[in-house]
């Protein structure tokens, strides 16, 4: 089991930090990177990918904010327990959206359509 990241530098590709973030997130969520797996240092991963350290650091910060990884100071950065903070944050955001849609007077189906459209756009399907 090891981290595998491929950076696509094509004109239509996502920014490198987003590619790193998305690939680590997917590998953690799929179990390819198990809970407790120690990730390379920012500098080490940046060197192996041919990226600037700030690019990898930005991806790690986003992953930590999403609850996918956790940094334990000088001990390193690890894949966090699946679901924990990220699932709670998602549930809270969904609840806030549902309440706002109700206050604005939108029927449930209209609110769901808006979410589906937003998800398609976020995943590049629209």
C-alpha positions in Angstrom: 0.0 0.0 0.0 1.4 3.3 -1.0 0.4 6.7 -2.2 0.0 7.1 -5.9 -0.4 10.5 -7.5 -0.3 11.4 -11.1 -0.2 15.1 -12.0 -1.8 16.1 -15.4 -0.3 19.2 -16.7 -2.7 19.6 -19.6 -4.3 22.9 -20.3 -7.7 21.7 -19.1 -6.4 20.0 -16.0 -7.3 21.1 -12.5 -4.5 23.0 -10.6 -1.8 20.7 -9.2 -2.8 21.3 -5.6 -6.4 20.3 -6.4 -5.1 17.2 -8.2 -3.0 16.2 -5.1 -6.0 17.0 -2.8 -8.5 15.0 -4.9 -6.3 12.0 -5.3 -5.3 11.7 -1.7 -8.9 12.2 -0.6 -10.1 9.5 -3.0 -7.4 7.0 -1.9 -8.2 7.6 1.7 -12.0 7.3 1.3 -11.7 4.1 -0.9 -9.4 2.5 1.7 -6.4 2.4 -0.7 -4.7 4.5 2.0 -5.8 3.0 5.3 -6.6 5.0 8.5 -3.3 5.8 10.2 -1.2 5.6 6.9 1.7 8.1 7.3 1.9 10.5 4.3 5.2 11.8 3.0 6.4 15.1 4.2 5.3 18.2 2.3 8.8 18.6 1.0 9.3 14.9 0.2 6.0 14.7 -1.8 6.7 18.0 -3.6 10.1 16.7 -4.7 8.8 13.4 -5.9 6.0 15.1 -7.9 8.2 17.9 -9.2 6.0 20.5 -7.5 6.6 23.5 -5.3 6.4 22.7 -1.5 3.7 25.4 -1.2 1.5 23.5 -3.7 1.6 20.4 -1.6 1.2 22.3 1.6 -2.0 23.9 0.2 -3.3 20.5 -0.7 -2.5 19.1 2.8 -4.2 22.2 4.5 -7.3 21.5 2.4 -7.3 17.8 3.3 -6.9 18.6 6.9 -9.8 21.1 6.8 -11.9 18.4 5.2 -11.0 15.9 7.9 -9.3 13.5 5.5 -5.8 13.8 7.1 -4.5 14.9 10.5 -1.1 16.4 11.3 0.5 15.3 14.5 3.2 18.0 14.8 6.7 16.6 14.3 5.3 13.1 14.2 4.0 13.5 10.7 0.8 13.6 8.7 -1.6 10.7 8.7 -4.9 9.5 7.1 -7.6 10.4 9.6 -10.3 8.0 10.8 -12.8 7.7 7.9 -15.9 9.7 8.2 -15.3 11.6 11.4 -15.0 15.3 10.9 -15.8 15.3 7.1 -19.1 13.5 7.5 -20.2 15.8 10.4 -19.3 18.9 8.4 -21.2 17.5 5.4 -24.3 16.8 7.5 -24.1 20.2 9.1 -23.9 21.9 5.6 -26.8 19.8 4.3 -28.9 20.8 7.3 -28.1 24.4 6.9 -29.0 24.3 3.2 -32.3 22.5 3.9 -33.3 25.1 6.5 -32.4 27.9 4.2 -34.3 26.4 1.2 -37.4 26.1 3.5 -37.1 29.7 4.8 -36.8 30.9 1.2 -40.0 29.0 0.4 -38.6 26.5 -2.2 -40.3 23.1 -2.4 -38.2 20.1 -1.7 -37.8 19.0 -5.3 -36.5 22.4 -6.4 -34.0 22.4 -3.5 -32.9 18.9 -4.5 -32.5 19.9 -8.2 -30.3 22.8 -7.1 -28.1 20.4 -5.1 -27.9 18.0 -8.0 -26.9 20.8 -10.4 -24.2 22.1 -8.0 -22.8 18.6 -7.5 -22.6 18.0 -11.3 -20.8 21.4 -11.7 -18.4 20.6 -8.8 -17.6 17.2 -10.3 -17.1 18.6 -13.8 -20.2 16.8 -15.2 -22.2 19.8 -16.3 
